[in-house]
Amino acid sequence: MLMIHGLGGIWWTMRAPVVALAEAGFHAVAVDLRGHGDSDKPPRGYDGWTLAADITHLIRALGHTSAVIVGQGEGGFVAWTAAYRRPRAVRGLVVVGSPHPLATRNAALRDRAQRRALVPRLLADQAPRLPERRLTADGAASVEAMLRARSGPTWPDTDDFRETAALLRRAMLIPKVAHLSLESRRWMVRSQFRPDGRDFRRTVSGVLDQPVLGISGAEDRFIRPSTVSASAAWARDFRTELVPDAGHYPAMEHPRATSRLIVDFARRVNGL
């Protein structure tokens, strides 16, 4: 079981399902994506292809031929891509607030509410230097503001939220992280108009045979649950679950309920 964090995250944001899975007898690992946390920070390699290859190579480096991948937010984008690029290495997917790439694209074009929530920030992040300054200003205060804005109604008033926000603010201030954490978002947008983007859409246009669980926070206003549900068109075995009172970060906002969903899925995929 391999956990992948989302934008502005590190492995620590997936700690609850890692512990729950380990207690259930699984080999569970949470990783810092390239450019984040303690991982290497090369200047290139933030396209979907390379990030997915990092993950499938890591599965082998950990001593396995395949794994179930759990991806939060943009980590789910990497998980979807890995399932298409190396299907034998991916036994199943759990995507948390992370629709299929083409479901996201369709919603951004056709769903006014989803477009308003998603597109302005994606476009703003294409500018040089200014987005990095915004992320790191005032001790990376924008990271905490993002967590607060995208969470459900109750988590921001807790000590756990304050601890999480403080940790992720420090992680964003690690040299190069602010720039490199934006590079994958820049590729997502800019590739839409280039041959590599057309190749990517063609690669992920098929229907996956692996089982997929889509988890959404019932109060997620950033990636709407209906956008996640629309991913059913790209997986033969696709199920959705809503976590009540959670926003975009169910694994942190309601770790026990979210971890239970992930453990149950892992048992089903592994025939346990």
GUDREN-23278 format. One record per atom (N, C-alpha, C): residue number from 1; y, z, x; residue in one letter. Coordinates in steps of 0.001 Angstrom, whole numbers. Layout:
% GUDREN-23278
     k         Y         Z         X   r
   NUM         Y         Z         X   A
...
//
This chain:
% GUDREN-23278
     k         Y         Z         X   r
     1     -1181         0       861   M
     1         0         0         0   M
     1      1228         0       894   M
     2      2016     -1060       798   L
     2      3165     -1232      1685   L
     2      4442     -1232       860   L
     3      5370      -316      1171   M
     3      6608      -145       406   M
     3      7778      -809      1124   M
     4      8600     -1540       362   I
     4      9773     -2207       934   I
     4     11016     -1782       152   I
     5     12002     -1278       853   H
     5     13238      -803       229   H
     5     14155     -1973      -151   H
     6     15238     -1661      -842   G
     6     16218     -2650     -1249   G
     6     17483     -2583      -410   G
     7     18545     -3262      -877   L
     7     19809     -3331      -163   L
     7     20372     -1935        78   L
     8     20800     -1687      1320   G
     8     21384      -403      1660   G
     8     20366       705      1807   G
     9     19085       373      1719   G
     9     18048      1393      1779   G
     9     17381      1467      3135   G
    10     16489      2429      3246   I
    10     15585      2578      4378   I
    10     14248      3042      3810   I
    11     13279      3213      4672   W
    11     11933      3605      4204   W
    11     11985      4861      3336   W
    12     12916      5772      3634   W
    12     12991      7085      2975   W
    12     13179      6963      1473   W
    13     13809      5874      1024   T
    13     14047      5713      -413   T
    13     12746      5507     -1178   T
    14     11654      5189      -486   M
    14     10355      4980     -1124   M
    14      9390      6120      -818   M
    15      9937      7260      -415   R
    15      9079      8354        34   R
    15      8210      8915     -1088   R
    16      8712      8961     -2312   A
    16      7938      9571     -3399   A
    16      6646      8804     -3675   A
    17      6688      7472     -3861   P
    17      5402      6781     -4061   P
    17      4497      6817     -2847   P
    18      5065      6879     -1643   V
    18      4219      6984      -441   V
    18      3397      8268      -496   V
    19      4050      9376      -809   V
    19      3339     10659      -874   V
    19      2299     10644     -1997   V
    20      2684     10137     -3170   A
    20      1758     10114     -4303   A
    20       543      9240     -4003   A
    21       765      8099     -3373   L
    21      -348      7206     -3041   L
    21     -1255      7827     -1981   L
    22      -657      8470      -991   A
    22     -1468      9118        45   A
    22     -2326     10221      -564   A
    23     -1738     10990     -1472   E
    23     -2505     12048     -2128   E
    23     -3634     11480     -2982   E
    24     -3464     10231     -3457   A
    24     -4507      9580     -4249   A
    24     -5544      8883     -3385   A
    25     -5388      8958     -2054   G
    25     -6389      8415     -1155   G
    25     -6092      7058      -576   G
    26     -4888      6543      -777   F
    26     -4523      5219      -248   F
    26     -3828      5356      1098   F
    27     -3966      4310      1923   H
    27     -3157      4198      3132   H
    27     -1806      3638      2707   H
    28      -784      4477      2681   A
    28       532      4099      2167   A
    28      1555      4132      3297   A
    29      2328      3057      3391   V
    29      3308      2917      4469   V
    29      4614      2423      3871   V
    30      5727      3042      4272   A
    30      7057      2552      3909   A
    30      7736      2069      5177   A
    31      8408       937      5100   V
    31      8918       259      6278   V
    31     10429        73      6180   V
    32     11107       116      7320   D
    32     12488      -359      7408   D
    32     12445     -1859      7678   D
    33     13028     -2656      6803   L
    33     13114     -4092      7042   L
    33     13906     -4384      8320   L
    34     13671     -5545      8885   R
    34     14456     -5913     10063   R
    34     15952     -5831      9739   R
    35     16705     -5315     10689   G
    35     18133     -5155     10490   G
    35     18534     -3843      9858   G
    36     17571     -3022      9439   H
    36     17860     -1773      8739   H
    36     17277      -583      9503   H
    37     17897       575      9325   G
    37     17327      1821      9829   G
    37     16936      1753     11289   G
    38     15675      2090     11570   D
    38     15184      2126     12949   D
    38     14499       836     13377   D
    39     14471      -185     12515   S
    39     13842     -1448     12906   S
    39     14716     -2210     13891   S
    40     14098     -3201     14529   D
    40     14854     -4080     15422   D
    40     15942     -4805     14634   D
    41     16982     -5218     15352   K
    41     18134     -5847     14702   K
    41     18482     -7159     15400   K
    42     17555     -8128     15348   P
    42     17861     -9431     15952   P
    42     18969    -10127     15163   P
    43     19677    -11062     15785   P
    43     20795    -11716     15084   P
    43     20362    -12691     14008   P
    44     19106    -13132     14018   R
    44     18634    -14123     13055   R
    44     17328    -13656     12417   R
    45     16904    -14416     11392   G
    45     15619    -14118     10761   G
    45     15750    -13405      9440   G
    46     16862    -13607      8719   Y
    46     17071    -12908      7455   Y
    46     16900    -13826      6252   Y
    47     16258    -14956      6471   D
    47     15868    -15835      5378   D
    47     14595    -15302      4740   D
    48     14331    -15779      3518   G
    48     13163    -15300      2791   G
    48     11860    -15532      3520   G
    49     11750    -16678      4199   W
    49     10510    -17001      4898   W
    49     10196    -15963      5975   W
    50     11189    -15670      6819   T
    50     10953    -14799      7965   T
    50     10738    -13356      7542   T
    51     11505    -12889      6571   L
    51     11321    -11521      6092   L
    51      9928    -11337      5494   L
    52      9447    -12347      4764   A
    52      8103    -12262      4198   A
    52      7044    -12276      5299   A
    53      7272    -13086      6335   A
    53      6324    -13127      7451   A
    53      6281    -11787      8177   A
    54      7436    -11137      8306   D
    54      7433     -9790      8904   D
    54      6452     -8876      8178   D
    55      6471     -8940      6850   I
    55      5655     -8035      6041   I
    55      4170     -8379      6158   I
    56      3825     -9646      6059   T
    56      2401    -10008      6134   T
    56      1843     -9781      7538   T
    57      2665     -9969      8564   H
    57      2206     -9652      9922   H
    57      2026     -8143     10084   H
    58      2890     -7364      9438   L
    58      2768     -5917      9527   L
    58      1467     -5434      8900   L
    59      1039     -6077      7821   I
    59      -227     -5686      7194   I
    59     -1357     -5757      8218   I
    60     -1398     -6844      8970   R
    60     -2440     -6980      9998   R
    60     -2238     -5974     11129   R
    61      -978     -5746     11506   A
    61      -710     -4795     12585   A
    61     -1150     -3393     12215   A
    62     -1169     -3096     10921   L
    62     -1606     -1783     10454   L
    62     -3123     -1695     10290   L
    63     -3813     -2791     10611   G
    63     -5267     -2758     10608   G
    63     -5930     -3236      9334   G
    64     -5192     -3968      8486   H
    64     -5730     -4437      7222   H
    64     -5599     -5952      7125   H
    65     -6421     -6541      6276   T
    65     -6298     -7974      6014   T
    65     -5459     -8255      4775   T
    66     -5284     -7243      3916   S
    66     -4483     -7451      2704   S
    66     -3937     -6106      2241   S
    67     -2968     -6169      1337   A
    67     -2354     -4945       831   A
    67     -1734     -5228      -529   A
    68     -1487     -4170     -1260   V
    68      -612     -4223     -2427   V
    68       795     -3910     -1929   V
    69      1760     -4744     -2297   I
    69      3136     -4569     -1829   I
    69      3989     -4051     -2972   I
    70      4785     -3040     -2676   V
    70      5729     -2465     -3632   V
    70      7131     -2743     -3109   V
    71      7946     -3464     -3878   G
    71      9282     -3818     -3425   G
    71     10352     -3381     -4407   G
    72     11379     -2697     -3904   Q
    72     12521     -2268     -4706   Q
    72     13677     -3244     -4495   Q
    73     14284     -3730     -5575   G
    73     15462     -4580     -5444   G
    73     15184     -5784     -4573   G
    74     15975     -5946     -3523   E
    74     15783     -7097     -2645   E
    74     14488     -7001     -1851   E
    75     13940     -5804     -1724   G
    75     12605     -5695     -1156   G
    75     11567     -6372     -2030   G
    76     11807     -6385     -3355   G
    76     10928     -7115     -4259   G
    76     11009     -8611     -4038   G
    77     12187     -9106     -3721   F
    77     12343    -10533     -3387   F
    77     11435    -10894     -2212   F
    78     11407    -10031     -1201   V
    78     10528    -10262       -54   V
    78      9066    -10199      -479   V
    79      8736     -9263     -1367   A
    79      7351     -9122     -1819   A
    79      6899    -10358     -2594   A
    80      7728    -10841     -3517   W
    80      7383    -12075     -4237   W
    80      7116    -13213     -3250   W
    81      8010    -13360     -2280   T
    81      7884    -14459     -1314   T
    81      6593    -14341      -517   T
    82      6264    -13120       -83   A
    82      5034    -12918       686   A
    82      3806    -13298      -128   A
    83      3817    -13013     -1423   A
    83      2664    -13333     -2270   A
    83      2428    -14834     -2349   A
    84      3479    -15619     -2296   Y
    84      3330    -17075     -2305   Y
    84      2980    -17627      -927   Y
    85      3603    -17075        88   R
    85      3404    -17613      1430   R
    85      2026    -17273      2001   R
    86      1549    -16047      1750   R
    86       250    -15609      2283   R
    86      -537    -14937      1166   R
    87     -1022    -15707       204   P
    87     -1666    -15093      -963   P
    87     -2879    -14246      -622   P
    88     -3609    -14585       434   R
    88     -4784    -13777       781   R
    88     -4399    -12410      1325   R
    89     -3180    -12273      1799   A
    89     -2733    -10998      2359   A
    89     -2160    -10070      1301   A
    90     -1928    -10573        94   V
    90     -1265     -9779      -943   V
    90     -2203     -9660     -2143   V
    91     -2762     -8480     -2346   R
    91     -3702     -8271     -3457   R
    91     -2994     -8068     -4785   R
    92     -1780     -7590     -4736   G
    92     -1019     -7338     -5950   G
    92       405     -6971     -5601   G
    93      1268     -6995     -6608   L
    93      2685     -6696     -6413   L
    93      3144     -5659     -7415   L
    94      3964     -4730     -6953   V
    94      4760     -3888     -7837   V
    94      6212     -4177     -7482   V
    95      6974     -4689     -8435   V
    95      8369     -5025     -8179   V
    95      9239     -4111     -9037   V
    96     10131     -3380     -8388   V
    96     10937     -2359     -9052   V
    96     12378     -2874     -9142   V
    97     12796     -3206    -10362   G
    97     14121     -3773    -10531   G
    97     14297     -5063     -9768   G
    98     13265     -5881     -9724   S
    98     13281     -7082     -8885   S
    98     12526     -8219     -9555   S
    99     13220     -9083    -10296   P
    99     12553    -10202    -10963   P
    99     12066    -11255     -9975   P
   100     11209    -12125    -10465   H
   100     10827    -13311     -9703   H
   100     12103    -14050     -9288   H
   101     12141    -14620     -8073   P
   101     13363    -15304     -7628   P
   101     13882    -16356     -8606   P
   102     12989    -17089     -9257   L
   102     13457    -18106    -10196   L
   102     13901    -17494    -11517   L
   103     13321    -16361    -11890   A
   103     13811    -15663    -13076   A
   103     15223    -15142    -12838   A
   104     15479    -14646    -11631   T
   104     16828    -14201    -11282   T
   104     17804    -15357    -11321   T
   105     17400    -16476    -10745   R
   105     18283    -17650    -10719   R
   105     18581    -18135    -12134   R
   106     17553    -18218    -12964   N
   106     17754    -18674    -14340   N
   106     18688    -17738    -15104   N
   107     18488    -16424    -14926   A
   107     19332    -15471    -15637   A
   107     20776    -15538    -15161   A
   108     20968    -15736    -13859   A
   108     22326    -15835    -13327   A
   108     23050    -17060    -13875   A
   109     22302    -18099    -14212   L
   109     22905    -19316    -14750   L
   109     23085    -19262    -16265   L
   110     22185    -18571    -16974   R
   110     22136    -18689    -18429   R
   110     22419    -17411    -19205   R
   111     22294    -16263    -18565   D
   111     22463    -14982    -19248   D
   111     23823    -14405    -18840   D
   112     24769    -14381    -19763   R
   112     26133    -13979    -19418   R
   112     26179    -12551    -18884   R
   113     25455    -11633    -19517   A
   113     25488    -10239    -19078   A
   113     24896    -10088    -17678   A
   114     23788    -10780    -17409   Q
   114     23191    -10702    -16075   Q
   114     24086    -11368    -15036   Q
   115     24719    -12466    -15397   R
   115     25622    -13147    -14473   R
   115     26814    -12254    -14101   R
   116     27383    -11577    -15080   R
   116     28521    -10691    -14808   R
   116     28130     -9542    -13891   R
   117     26914     -9038    -14051   A
   117     26469     -7905    -13248   A
   117     26141     -8300    -11815   A
   118     25618     -9491    -11619   L
   118     25027     -9871    -10339   L
   118     25903    -10798     -9496   L
   119     26440    -11835    -10111   V
   119     27042    -12926     -9342   V
   119     28328    -12536     -8620   V
   120     29262    -11796     -9229   P
   120     30501    -11488     -8497   P
   120     30267    -10809     -7151   P
   121     29360     -9837     -7095   R
   121     29103     -9167     -5825   R
   121     28416    -10093     -4832   R
   122     27467    -10914     -5310   L
   122     26820    -11873     -4410   L
   122     27835    -12819     -3784   L
   123     28766    -13294     -4595   L
   123     29785    -14214     -4076   L
   123     30743    -13499     -3133   L
   124     31127    -12277     -3471   A
   124     32038    -11528     -2600   A
   124     31418    -11276     -1231   A
   125     30100    -11129     -1190   D
   125     29425    -10846        68   D
   125     29308    -12070       976   D
   126     29720    -13226       502   Q
   126     29653    -14433      1331   Q
   126     30819    -14527      2311   Q
   127     31882    -13813      2074   A
   127     33048    -13865      2957   A
   127     32702    -13283      4329   A
   128     33298    -13800      5392   P
   128     33045    -13216      6714   P
   128     33805    -11909      6897   P
   129     33156    -10934      7491   R
   129     33720     -9678      7981   R
   129     34180     -8708      6897   R
   130     34832     -9176      5865   L
   130     35370     -8261      4859   L
   130     34287     -7429      4168   L
   131     33148     -8032      3791   P
   131     32103     -7205      3157   P
   131     31580     -6107      4085   P
   132     31470     -6412      5380   E
   132     31023     -5394      6328   E
   132     32043     -4247      6397   E
   133     33315     -4595      6403   R
   133     34346     -3551      6434   R
   133     34295     -2712      5165   R
   134     34043     -3353      4048   R
   134     33947     -2614      2788   R
   134     32763     -1645      2823   R
   135     31641     -2086      3396   L
   135     30456     -1229      3437   L
   135     30649       -12      4332   L
   136     31394      -159      5405   T
   136     31487       921      6390   T
   136     32757      1755      6251   T
   137     33715      1328      5428   A
   137     34973      2068      5299   A
   137     34738      3482      4784   A
   138     35544      4407      5308   D
   138     35513      5803      4836   D
   138     34095      6379      4903   D
   139     33447      6168      6052   G
   139     32104      6719      6219   G
   139     31073      6121      5296   G
   140     31211      4810      5030   A
   140     30285      4079      4137   A
   140     30298      4648      2723   A
   141     31502      5001      2253   A
   141     31622      5555       902   A
   141     31165      4574      -168   A
   142     31262      3268       116   S
   142     30860      2274      -885   S
   142     29365      2328     -1170   S
   143     28558      2807      -211   V
   143     27122      2948      -449   V
   143     26885      3993     -1539   V
   144     27565      5109     -1440   E
   144     27447      6132     -2479   E
   144     27978      5625     -3814   E
   145     29088      4881     -3774   A
   145     29643      4332     -5013   A
   145     28669      3364     -5671   A
   146     27975      2558     -4867   M
   146     26993      1627     -5400   M
   146     25828      2385     -6045   M
   147     25323      3406     -5365   L
   147     24238      4209     -5936   L
   147     24655      4808     -7274   L
   148     25864      5339     -7316   R
   148     26343      5991     -8528   R
   148     26491      4985     -9663   R
   149     27061      3810     -9351   A
   149     27326      2819    -10387   A
   149     26049      2223    -10961   A
   150     24996      2137    -10152   R
   150     23777      1466    -10584   R
   150     22703      2427    -11068   R
   151     22960      3719    -11002   S
   151     21989      4715    -11445   S
   151     22113      4966    -12940   S
   152     21104      5632    -13478   G
   152     21169      6101    -14845   G
   152     22106      7293    -14964   G
   153     22184      7914    -16129   P
   153     23219      8912    -16388   P
   153     23021     10271    -15733   P
   154     21811     10646    -15348   T
   154     21579     12032    -14929   T
   154     21458     12236    -13423   T
   155     20878     11304    -12699   W
   155     20618     11515    -11266   W
   155     21882     11790    -10452   W
   156     23018     11101    -10683   P
   156     24198     11339     -9830   P
   156     24720     12769     -9841   P
   157     24321     13595    -10800   D
   157     24787     14974    -10857   D
   157     23842     15956    -10168   D
   158     22865     15450     -9415   T
   158     21855     16312     -8815   T
   158     22059     16465     -7305   T
   159     21485     17528     -6754   D
   159     21501     17714     -5304   D
   159     20722     16608     -4606   D
   160     19660     16122     -5238   D
   160     18877     15046     -4640   D
   160     19734     13794     -4459   D
   161     20569     13488     -5442   F
   161     21470     12335     -5292   F
   161     22403     12545     -4114   F
   162     22988     13714     -4001   R
   162     23941     13961     -2917   R
   162     23262     13868     -1552   R
   163     22029     14363     -1462   E
   163     21288     14241      -204   E
   163     20991     12781       112   E
   164     20553     12034      -901   T
   164     20231     10619      -708   T
   164     21468      9831      -303   T
   165     22578     10063      -996   A
   165     23805      9330      -686   A
   165     24273      9608       731   A
   166     24196     10864      1159   A
   166     24629     11210      2509   A
   166     23757     10528      3558   A
   167     22456     10492      3328   L
   167     21538      9867      4284   L
   167     21774      8363      4363   L
   168     21919      7710      3216   L
   168     22092      6255      3219   L
   168     23457      5852      3759   L
   169     24447      6706      3588   R
   169     25741      6429      4211   R
   169     25608      6453      5729   R
   170     24882      7427      6257   R
   170     24684      7483      7709   R
   170     23902      6273      8196   R
   171     22900      5865      7417   A
   171     22089      4714      7819   A
   171     22917      3436      7863   A
   172     23876      3293      6952   M
   172     24706      2091      6935   M
   172     25637      2031      8139   M
   173     25946      3179      8732   L
   173     26857      3220      9868   L
   173     26163      2986     11202   L
   174     24835      2848     11198   I
   174     24126      2468     12425   I
   174     24651      1104     12875   I
   175     24957       929     14155   P
   175     25509      -356     14609   P
   175     24668     -1547     14157   P
   176     25355     -2571     13651   K
   176     24820     -3857     13190   K
   176     24243     -3825     11784   K
   177     23949     -2643     11244   V
   177     23258     -2594      9954   V
   177     24098     -3214      8841   V
   178     25384     -2906      8783   A
   178     26220     -3435      7701   A
   178     26189     -4957      7690   A
   179     26308     -5558      8867   H
   179     26294     -7026      8929   H
   179     24920     -7588      8579   H
   180     23893     -7034      9188   L
   180     22565     -7616      9017   L
   180     22009     -7364      7621   L
   181     22395     -6254      6984   S
   181     21912     -6012      5631   S
   181     22477     -7026      4644   S
   182     23587     -7669      5002   L
   182     24180     -8686      4136   L
   182     23643    -10088      4411   L
   183     23005    -10274      5545   E
   183     22597    -11619      5923   E
   183     21559    -12214      4973   E
   184     20644    -11376      4456   S
   184     19654    -11918      3515   S
   184     20335    -12343      2213   S
   185     21339    -11599      1759   R
   185     22070    -11979       539   R
   185     22835    -13278       761   R
   186     23369    -13438      1952   R
   186     24092    -14673      2254   R
   186     23137    -15854      2251   R
   187     21942    -15641      2794   W
   187     20969    -16735      2772   W
   187     20587    -17076      1333   W
   188     20382    -16079       493   M
   188     20001    -16330      -899   M
   188     20999    -17239     -1603   M
   189     22279    -17018     -1358   V
   189     23304    -17815     -2023   V
   189     23482    -19163     -1337   V
   190     23652    -19166       -39   R
   190     23971    -20410       669   R
   190     22819    -21401       663   R
   191     21597    -20884       640   S
   191     20447    -21798       645   S
   191     20328    -22575      -662   S
   192     20997    -22112     -1729   Q
   192     20941    -22826     -2996   Q
   192     21415    -24265     -2859   Q
   193     22247    -24515     -1871   F
   193     22873    -25829     -1706   F
   193     22342    -26575      -487   F
   194     21231    -26099        63   R
   194     20688    -26711      1275   R
   194     19215    -27051      1077   R
   195     18676    -27891      1952   P
   195     17259    -28251      1822   P
   195     16316    -27059      1880   P
   196     16639    -26028      2694   D
   196     15720    -24889      2761   D
   196     15665    -24152      1435   D
   197     16752    -24171       677   G
   197     16731    -23555      -645   G
   197     15856    -24315     -1620   G
   198     15924    -25647     -1555   R
   198     15045    -26471     -2415   R
   198     13588    -26247     -2043   R
   199     13312    -26168      -743   D
   199     11941    -25902      -300   D
   199     11475    -24536      -785   D
   200     12358    -23551      -730   F
   200     11991    -22207     -1178   F
   200     11675    -22210     -2667   F
   201     12514    -22833     -3478   R
   201     12267    -22852     -4925   R
   201     10963    -23564     -5242   R
   202     10651    -24605     -4493   R
   202      9388    -25312     -4701   R
   202      8205    -24399     -4341   R
   203      8340    -23641     -3271   T
   203      7266    -22754     -2824   T
   203      6946    -21683     -3856   T
   204      7977    -21128     -4503   V
   204      7764    -20011     -5431   V
   204      7688    -20469     -6887   V
   205      7469    -21747     -7111   S
   205      7468    -22263     -8484   S
   205      6111    -22157     -9174   S
   206      5061    -21869     -8408   G
   206      3733    -21784     -9003   G
   206      3490    -20472     -9713   G
   207      2314    -20371    -10322   V
   207      1927    -19164    -11048   V
   207       967    -18361    -10171   V
   208      1316    -17108     -9901   L
   208       507    -16265     -9035   L
   208      -780    -15816     -9731   L
   209     -1848    -15739     -8957   D
   209     -3099    -15184     -9469   D
   209     -3159    -13664     -9319   D
   210     -2393    -13118     -8374   Q
   210     -2421    -11674     -8148   Q
   210     -1782    -10943     -9331   Q
   211     -2293     -9759     -9661   P
   211     -1652     -8954    -10711   P
   211      -284     -8462    -10256   P
   212       649     -8416    -11201   V
   212      2020     -7992    -10898   V
   212      2455     -6957    -11932   V
   213      3018     -5868    -11454   L
   213      3628     -4870    -12319   L
   213      5130     -4877    -12087   L
   214      5898     -5110    -13148   G
   214      7347     -5053    -13070   G
   214      7859     -3747    -13663   G
   215      8482     -2934    -12833   I
   215      9031     -1652    -13283   I
   215     10550     -1770    -13355   I
   216     11112     -1351    -14475   S
   216     12568     -1338    -14651   S
   216     13014        27    -15127   S
   217     14203       418    -14706   G
   217     14845      1563    -15330   G
   217     15400      1135    -16675   G
   218     15165      1932    -17689   A
   218     15625      1567    -19035   A
   218     17143      1439    -19103   A
   219     17854      2104    -18158   E
   219     19314      2068    -18148   E
   219     19857      1179    -17032   E
   220     19033       304    -16487   D
   220     19474      -556    -15387   D
   220     20452     -1601    -15909   D
   221     21694     -1503    -15488   R
   221     22720     -2462    -15891   R
   221     22956     -3530    -14828   R
   222     22360     -3355    -13650   F
   222     22550     -4321    -12570   F
   222     21529     -5450    -12668   F
   223     20254     -5106    -12735   I
   223     19197     -6088    -12986   I
   223     18583     -5716    -14325   I
   224     18894     -6468    -15333   R
   224     18499     -6109    -16692   R
   224     16976     -6173    -16853   R
   225     16390     -5227    -17585   P
   225     14943     -5273    -17810   P
   225     14455     -6597    -18391   P
   226     15270     -7254    -19195   S
   226     14854     -8544    -19758   S
   226     14691     -9597    -18676   S
   227     15466     -9503    -17591   T
   227     15321    -10447    -16480   T
   227     14007    -10208    -15756   T
   228     13653     -8935    -15577   V
   228     12356     -8624    -14966   V
   228     11223     -9119    -15863   V
   229     11329     -8906    -17165   S
   229     10279     -9343    -18095   S
   229     10083    -10849    -18075   S
   230     11158    -11590    -17820   A
   230     11062    -13051    -17779   A
   230     10194    -13544    -16631   A
   231      9878    -12667    -15681   S
   231      9014    -13045    -14558   S
   231      7589    -13343    -14988   S
   232      7241    -13000    -16212   A
   232      5880    -13248    -16708   A
   232      5494    -14715    -16615   A
   233      6480    -15597    -16602   A
   233      6187    -17035    -16514   A
   233      5573    -17419    -15180   A
   234      5656    -16552    -14172   W
   234      5175    -16900    -12832   W
   234      4009    -16039    -12375   W
   235      3348    -15341    -13285   A
   235      2175    -14538    -12917   A
   235      1196    -14516    -14080   A
   236       -66    -14790    -13792   R
   236     -1081    -14822    -14863   R
   236     -1322    -13425    -15435   R
   237     -1218    -12412    -14580   D
   237     -1455    -11028    -14992   D
   237      -176    -10256    -14711   D
   238       708    -10201    -15685   F
   238      2014     -9569    -15494   F
   238      2235     -8510    -16560   F
   239      2564     -7306    -16122   R
   239      2841     -6211    -17039   R
   239      4187     -5599    -16683   R
   240      4850     -5037    -17673   T
   240      6125     -4370    -17421   T
   240      6050     -2923    -17907   T
   241      6828     -2088    -17249   E
   241      6961      -683    -17631   E
   241      8429      -293    -17508   E
   242      8910       472    -18494   L
   242     10263      1009    -18466   L
   242     10219      2493    -18117   L
   243     11088      2904    -17205   V
   243     11222      4320    -16869   V
   243     12444      4847    -17616   V
   244     12251      5729    -18585   P
   244     13387      6222    -19378   P
   244     14422      6934    -18523   P
   245     15690      6762    -18890   D
   245     16799      7493    -18279   D
   245     17068      7069    -16834   D
   246     16395      6024    -16357   A
   246     16596      5570    -14981   A
   246     17422      4293    -14973   A
   247     18183      4102    -13903   G
   247     18925      2879    -13694   G
   247     18174      1957    -12746   G
   248     18852      1523    -11679   H
   248     18281       526    -10776   H
   248     17337      1133     -9737   H
   249     17240      2453     -9680   Y
   249     16456      3100     -8618   Y
   249     15412      4061     -9189   Y
   250     14486      3591     -9991   P
   250     13532      4512    -10628   P
   250     12750      5370     -9655   P
   251     12388      4840     -8488   A
   251     11582      5610     -7541   A
   251     12334      6808     -6989   A
   252     13664      6754     -7012   M
   252     14460      7900     -6569   M
   252     14953      8730     -7751   M
   253     15297      8077     -8846   E
   253     15849      8794     -9994   E
   253     14786      9605    -10726   E
   254     13633      9001    -10922   H
   254     12516      9678    -11593   H
   254     11244      9415    -10788   H
   255     11151     10066     -9631   P
   255     10061      9749     -8696   P
   255      8671     10024     -9243   P
   256      8513     11084    -10029   R
   256      7174     11430    -10501   R
   256      6647     10375    -11478   R
   257      7477      9987    -12448   A
   257      7047      8994    -13440   A
   257      6805      7639    -12788   A
   258      7696      7245    -11877   T
   258      7547      5949    -11212   T
   258      6320      5936    -10312   T
   259      6124      7010     -9574   S
   259      4955      7079     -8683   S
   259      3661      7028     -9465   S
   260      3627      7661    -10637   R
   260      2420      7624    -11459   R
   260      2096      6191    -11880   R
   261      3104      5414    -12232   L
   261      2883      4009    -12602   L
   261      2327      3218    -11422   L
   262      2857      3474    -10240   I
   262      2410      2738     -9053   I
   262       985      3125     -8683   I
   263       673      4406     -8722   V
   263      -692      4859     -8400   V
   263     -1696      4276     -9399   V
   264     -1373      4301    -10672   D
   264     -2281      3744    -11682   D
   264     -2522      2259    -11443   D
   265     -1466      1537    -11079   F
   265     -1618       104    -10788   F
   265     -2495       -93     -9554   F
   266     -2269       701     -8521   A
   266     -3068       572     -7293   A
   266     -4556       810     -7579   A
   267     -4839      1787     -8411   R
   267     -6230      2038     -8760   R
   267     -6828       860     -9522   R
   268     -6054       303    -10427   R
   268     -6567      -848    -11207   R
   268     -6850     -2043    -10292   R
   269     -5910     -2346     -9399   V
   269     -6075     -3492     -8503   V
   269     -7296     -3311     -7604   V
   270     -7533     -2067     -7189   N
   270     -8641     -1791     -6271   N
   270     -9921     -1404     -6985   N
   271     -9940     -1527     -8335   G
   271    -11150     -1256     -9083   G
   271    -11582       198     -9073   G
   272    -10610      1122     -9008   L
   272    -10933      2548     -8925   L
   272    -10735      3234    -10265   L
//
